[in-house]
């Protein structure tokens, strides 16, 4: 089938050119099709308001969009390399269904602003899904903390035992980092929730006074990109804001997974994973491998690679649209889908781990309490450096502190033995999409 931009018979591109320029767009555009249809219907309503479409034509288009939605739902619609993209498939469908009205649907827009509208609607939903999942992971960590509030766990620096900690402090540390990551992701989601429609190819629409604000409101965008030239300049940048935020969250989960892998080892033995979360060996019958945690660690690197694409591809391009920018769509969509998988893995790991109290208590060496012994002297009036030197050789003072409960050794909120998940839970509630700063 001829491309939608072909103006004369037999003037189409060679097959290899079509394959090269289209690339893997049909795969991603199948996911974007419902969002492109929604944006197209809102665009049609805007054309009705300025008199380009009659009420009868709009009604016909509205009915056709309903049939299109049904066809998409049951996967009757496909996109081939020859189609190029979902925009072409939808326009052809509307022309076949409505005739003249379908031929008017592309009035006042280009595939350049059309794809961005669909992509940003997709991102709004799917980034919202990521945020919901991250809140769930953080809340599961808070549950772990509440269930193990007084459970001792050694704290490490340089991978050497350093100071006393607790399971609760460990879990809430990761939960708070996820709350910070969610804050960044919420900001990126708000940034992307801007309507590009009406910018067309990047230089606006002559003669027609499009209802840009009305169409944006109909689609739930929080603003319009007012300067039409800013739309293509923002391409890749807005997407990179999302992927950068995803890298932050994936980095937190990377370190959580690394702890789980380490603490599951026989040398530590602090954590046991449910059998359903481990795999076996093809040669060693005794093995229970933490493959999910190990693979979870890799996701941050894969998303970071996509962020590099988003950073580098638009660099040094002159203003306006360039076909190079096509690849940014796959990068951001792939990153979001990877993150959704990572959230599922992280949720399973957190909910499927249990702590070995005997092994944790066996790691409660008196040396971990040397700092506590020094600071107890400081509390009694000794300068810290003097107390530091004095305590270094008096191991009986370490033993004295080691016998105390963490709640007696520490008094400041947020320290081991003084953890409380309530304020963090309130923050997480506010970060759920639609309930706080992410709306």
N, C-alpha and C positions, 0 to 999 in steps of 0.2 A: 504494500500500500504506500502511496506517495506521502512524503512528509507534509505536515500542515503548512509549512512555509513555502512549498514549491509553487511557483507562479505559472510555469509553462510545462506542457507535456515533455517528457524525456529530458528534463533538466535536473533531475535528482542526482544526488551524490553516488559515487561508486559504492558497491557493497562494503568494501573494506573500510572506506571512510565512515560509513554509517556505523559499522561495528566499533570502530576506534573512538568515534566521538560520543556514541551513546554509552559505551562501557557497561557498567553494572547498574545503570540507572533504573531499568525496569524492576529489578529486585527491590530497590528502596522505594520506588514510586508506587508499588503495590501497597506498601504500608501507608504512604501519604495520600492515597486516593480518597479515602473518606474525608480527610481534612481539606483536600483541594475541592471536593464537591461542596463541603460546607461553606468554604470561602467563596466559591463561585455563586452559590445561591444568595449569599449576602451581597455580593457584587451585583447580581441581577436585581435585587431589591433596591440597591442604590441607583441603578439605571432606570428603574421604574420611577423613582422620586424625581429624577431630572428630565423625564419625558423621552428617553431613548427607547424604552420599552412601554408598550401599552399594557393595561391591566390584563387584557386577554392573553397577551404574549407572556407576561410574567406568570399568570396562572398555569399556562401550558408548561412553562419551564419548571414551575414548582412541582407539578405532577410528574414530570419527567425525572426530576431529581429524586423524587420518592421511589420511582421504579429503579433508578440507578442505584440508590442505597440498598434496595432489596437484592439487586444483582450482585453488588459488592459483598453483601452479607453472606450469600450462598456461594461466593467465589466463582461466579459465572464470568466475571470480567477478567481478562488477562491483558498484559502489556508485552508486546514483542519489541525486538530491536528496531523493526521497521516503524513501529508506532513512535518510537523515541521516548515518550514519557506519558505520565498519567494525564497531563493537561490535554494532550492531543486526543487520547482515548475518550475523555469526558466530553470534549467539544464535538467530536464526531457522533457520540451517542446522542447528544442534545439535538444536533442537526437532523439525525435520522428520526428522532422522536417528535420534533416540533417544527422542523423546516426553517422558516424565516427567523423565528425567535432564536433558534440555536445559532444561526449565522450572526446574530447580534451580540452574543454573550461575551465575545472577546473585545468588545468596544471599550476603549479606555484602559486597557491593561496590556502587559507583556508577560511572557513566561518568566521574565526576570523578577517581577514583583509577585507574580502568582506563586512561584515555587517557595519564595520566602514566607508568604502568608501561610501556606500549607505546612511548611516546616516548623514555623513558630507555633502553630496550633498543636502540631504533634509534640513538640518539645514541652509546651505548657502541660499537656496531659502526662507525658512519660517522665518528665523531670519531677512532676508532682508525685508520680508513682514511686520514683526513687526516694523521694523525701519521706513518703509514708513508710517505706521499707526501712530506711535508715533510722527513723524514729522508733520503729518496732525493735530493731537491733539494739539501740541504745536503751530502750525500756527493758529488754531482756537482760542486758548487763546490769541494770539497776535492780532487777529481780534477783540476779545472782548475788549482788552486794547485800541486799536485805536478808537473803537466806544464809549468808556467811559473814555476817557483820563482825564477829569476833574471831574469825578463823585466821590464825597467823599464816603469813607467807613471807619468806625472805625477800628483801629488796636488793637489787643488783646495780652496781656500777662497774663498767669494764668487764661485764660478765662474771664478776666476782661478788660473793655475798658482801653486802655493805651495811645495811640498816634494816631494822624490822619494818615490815609492812603487813598488809592483810589482803585477803581475797577481796574484801569489799573495796579497799582503796585501789587495788589493781583494776577491778571491774569499773568502778566509777570514774577512774582516770580516763579510760577509753570512752565511756559514755559521754563525759564532758567534752572530749575532743570531737566526738561525732556531733554534738550540739553546735560546736563552733563551725564544723564543716557544713552543717545544715544552714547556718546563718549565711555563709558565703554562697551556698547553692541557691538559697532563697533570693538573694540579690541578683544572681545571674538569671534566675527565672523571671524576675520582674523586668530586668533589662530586655530580655527577649520578647516580652509580652507587648510589643509595639507593632502597630500595623504599617506595613510597607505599601499597601495597596494605594494606587493613584500615582505612584512614582513611575509606573510602567517600565520602560527600558532604562530608566534612570534620569529622565529629563522632563518628567511630567506629561500631561495630556493637553494638547492644544484645543482651544475653543470650548471644550466641555468642562463645566464646573462640577466636577465629581463631588459627591457627598462623602468625602473621605472620613470625616468624623463619625457620621452615621453608620457607615459600613464597619468601622472599627468598633463602635459600641455594640453593634449587632453580633459581632464575633467575640466580644468579651475582651478585646485588647484594652490595655489601660491608657494608651496614648497613640497618637499618630506620629510617625517620623515626618515632621513638617517639611523639612528641606528635602526635596526629591533627590538631590544629588547625594544626600547622606545615606540613602538606602543601600546602594551598591558599595559605598565606602565602608559600611558597617558589616558587609558580608564577610564571614570568616571571623570577624572580631566578636560579634555577639555569640557565635557558636563557640569560640575559644573561651569565652567567659564561663560557659556551661562546662566545658570539658576541663578547664582549669579547676573548677570547683569539684568536679568528679574526681580528679587526681588527688585533691586534698582528702576527700573521704576515703578513696581507695588506699591512700597511704596509711591512714589510721587503721583500716582493716588489714592492711598488709602486716603491720606490726603486731596487731592482735593475733593474726594467724601464725606469725613467727613465734610468738610466745607459746601458743598452743602446741605447735610442733615440738618446741624445746621441752616444754613441761610434760609432754606425753612420753618423752624418752625415758628409758629405764634409769639413766643417770640422774634424772630429776624425779620422775614419778609423781608429780603434783596433780596431774590431770589424767583422767581416763575418759575416752570417747566411747559413745554408744557404738556397738558393732556395726550398726547401719551406716555410720559415718566413716568407716575404715574399709580398706581393701586388703587383699591378700597377695601373696607372692606365687609365681608360677613354679618356683623351685623350693621355697622354704615354707613348710606347712604351718609353722608357728606364727608367722608374721601377721601383724595388724598395723597397716600403714595409714598415716594421717594424710592421705592423698588430697582430700578436699581442702584441708588447710594449706597444703603445699601449693596446690593450683590456685587457691585464693590469693596467695602472695604474688602470683605472676600478673594479676589483672592490672595493677597500678602501672606496670611497665607497658602493657599493651595500650592502655588509655593515654599514657604519656606520649607514646609514639604517634597517636592520632592528634594529640595537642601540638606536636611538632609540625604535623602537616598543616594544621590550621594557622600556626604561627608563620610558617615559611612560605606557603603558597601565595597568599596575598601580598607578601613583601615585595617591594620594588615594582608592583603593578601601577600603571598610571590610573587616574580616576576613571570611573565608569565601569561597565560590565566587561568581563573577559571570560572566556570559556574555561580558563584555569579554575575559576571559582566553583565550577560544577563539583569538583572532588570534595569540597568542604561539607557537602550534604552527607555523604557517606561517612565521613570521619565523625561528625557529631552524632549521627544516628547509631553508628556502631558502638561508640563510646557509651551511650546511654543504655543500650541493650546489654553490653558487657557489665555495666554497673548493676543492672537489675539482677543478672545472674549471680554477681558477687554478693549482693545483699541476701539472696536466698541461701547461698552457701554460708555466709556469716551467721545468719539467723539459725540455721541448722546446727552449726558448731557451738554457738553459745547455749542453745537450749539442750544440746545433747552431750554436754560435758559435766563431769562430776569431779569433785576434789577429794584426794586421798589425805585424810586428816593425819594419819600416822606418819606418812612421808613428809608432810608439811611441818609437823611438830618435830620430827627428827632433824629438820634443817634449822631449828631454832637455837643456833649456837650463841653462846654468851658474848662472843666478840661483836655480834651485831648491835649490842647495847652499850658499846664503849662510848659512843657519842652521847647517849642518854646519861651515862655516869658523869661525863665532863660537864654537861649542862645542868645537872643537878647541883654540882658545886658552884656553878655560875649563879644559879638561883639563890644560893646561900651567901653570895657576895664575892666569890673568887673570880678574878679576871679570866676570861676564856682561855688565853694562851697558857696561863699558869695551870689551869685545870686540865687543859689538853695534855700537857707534859706529865702532870701528876698521874692522870688516869691511865696513861699509855702502858704503864708497867704494873698496875694494880688490878689484876684480873678478877679479884674477889668483888670489886665494885661493879664489874660487868655482870657477874653472877647475880648480884643483888638486884640489879635492874631487870635482868632476864626473868627473874622469878615473878616480877610484877605483871599485872595485866596491861595490855596495850592502852586501855582506857586510863590507867593510872600513870603511865609513862608519858602519854600525850594528852594535852588539854585543849588544843586549838581545833575548831571545826575544820573538817576536811582532811585531818591527819588520820593515820591508822588508829583504830579504836574510837575515833570520833566522827565517823562517817554518817551521813544522812542523805538519802536520795530525794527528799521531798522537793527541795528547790529546783533540782535538776529536772525532776518530772514535770514541774510546772513550766519550765522553760521548753521542754520537749513538746508539751501540749500546745504551746503557743507557736511552735515551729511546724506543726502539721499544716499542710496546704489548705488554705481557705479559713484558717483559724487565727492566723497571726501575720507576721511580716512576709510570709510567702504567698499571700493572697494576690 
